[in-house]
Amino acid sequence: MNDEIHLRKKALRKKIRRRKKNIDNNQRNVKSALIMKKVEDSKQFQKAKNIFIYWAMDDEVDTRKFITKWHKEKTFILPSVDGNDLLLKKFVGKNSLKNGELYDIPEPIGKPFVELNKLDLAIIPGVAFDGNNNRMGRGKAYYDKILRRIKNNTFLMGICYNFQFVDEVPIEEHDIKMDKVIYP
């Protein structure tokens, strides 16, 4: 890894982490609702049958109400941490979630979803995005590994708060671009 890029990413992660602490729950709910409404209105979501999405942590754009609202009409596939990789599993309702091994993020129980070529849309979190659709994650490369496998068949949509949309995300060879980024 290039040391300069590594340092720039570290500084940007720290800056975004500080900004995340400054938004209260009400702001988070309002902004998340605006973002998810834009997702809902997108032609990519309207056409999609199988959607890779995440069950939000408290500091991320909240996808939980959106998933709960749409899960009877769309098939949602959520990540499940397995060591250094993500397994994808079908969401069949809130009662089928268990706390995962990393950050206690709720994850679906059940067998892995392996038909990655059937994913129509991926709604992806990130620490930061830019106008060139570059994405920077938390630094563990969980998403980059799975995005590399689905990027040719699946529309990649990043979602973030306004302060996470920056002038430039420092990128490396392994970083995967989004097809579109949505923010309030």
N, C-alpha and C positions, 0 to 999 in steps of 0.2 A: 504494500500500500504506500502510495506517495505520502511522505510526511507532511507536506504543506496542505494537501487536500484533507488528510486526517485531522490536522489542527483546525482547519476551517470548518469541517463538519462538527467537530467537538464544540467549537465556539458557537456555532449556529444552534446546535441541540440545547446548549446551556441557555442561550437567549430565548428560545421558544419555550423551554421549560419554565423560565421566569414569567413569561407572558401568560402561559396557561394558568399559573397560580393566581393571576390577577383577574380572572373572569369568575364571576359568581355563578351559582347554579341556575339562577333565572336567565342570565345572559347566555349561558351554555345551552339551556333548553330552547330559547328563542332562536339562537343562531343555528342550532342543530335542526330545528323544525324547518327553517328557511332552506337550508342545504338539502335536506331530504325531500322537500317539496320540489326543488329543482331536479333532483334525481328522478322523482316520480313523474315529472313532466317530460323527461327526456325520451326521445324516440328509442334510444338504446334500452331503457328500462321497459318501456311499453311493449317492445318486441320480444324481450328476453323471457325465456322459460326457466332456465337454470342459471342461478346467480350466485357467484362466490362473494361473500360479504363477511364482515367481522362482527362479533358481539362486542360492543364498545366497552372499553375501560372508562373510568370516570373522567380522564383528561382528554378523551377523544370525542370527535363528532359522534353524537349519540345515534346509533342505528337500531337500538332495541325496540322502540315503539314501531318503527318502520317495518322491521322484520315480523313483529307480532301482528301488525295490521295486514300484511300481504302474504303471510306464509301459507294460507290456504289456496291462493291463486298462483303463486310462483314457488319454484323449488329453490330454497336457500341452502347453500353449502357453506359451512363455517369451518375455520381452521381449528385444529387440535394439535397442540405441541407434542411431539414425539422425539425426545432428545434434542438434536440440533435441526430437526426438520419439522415441517408442518404436514399433518395428514388432513385431508378434507373429509368432512362428514356431513351428512344431510341433517338439517334442522327439522324436527318433527313436533316441536312445541317446547315451551319453557320447562315443562316437567322432565324433559329428556336431557337437560343440561346438568353437568357436574363441574365442580371447580377443577380447573386444569392444574398442571404441575408448575406452570410459569405464571406468576403474578395472580394466581387464583382466578384467572379469567374463565367464566363459564364456557364449557365446550360440550358439544353433542356427544352422547354415548352412541355406540353402534359401530358398524364396520366402515372402513374407509370408502369414500366415493372415488372411484378410479377412472371413470369415464371423462377425463379432463377435456377431451375434444368436444364434449356436449355442453361445456360452460359457454353461455352466450355473453355474459357480462360479469366483470369483476369490479366490486366497489372496494377500494383500497385506502386504508389509512396511511398517514405518513407524518413525520415530524415537520417537514417542509416540502413545498412544491414551488416551481417557477413557471414563467410564461412559455418556456420551451417544453413544458410537460415533464420536466425532470422531477424525480421524487427522491427524498432522503428519508430513510426509516430510522429506527432506534439504534441501528448499528450491529444487529445480530444476523442480518441477511436472511431471516426466515422468509420474508415475502419475496425477496429477489430470487431465491431458489425456485419457488413455486411459480412466480410470474414468468420466469425463463421457460417453463414447461407449457404455459398456457397462452403466451402472448401472440402466437400466430393464429389462433382460432377464436380468441376471446377479446371483446372490447374492454380495455382497461380504463377505469374511471377513478381518479383520485378525488378524495373529498377532504376539505380542511376549513378551518376558520380563516378569516381575513389575514390575521397576523402570521399565519403559517404560509401564506403566499408571498414569497420573497423575490427580490430582483434576480438572484442567481443561487441555485443549489450547486455546491461543489459535487462534481460527479466523477465516477471511476468507471472503468470498463464493464464491471459486473452490474452496474445500476441499470434498472429497466425503466424506460420512459412510459408515461401514461399516454393514452389516446386523447384524454380530456381530463381537465381538473375543474371541479366545482367548489365554489366557496360563496359565502353570502353576498 
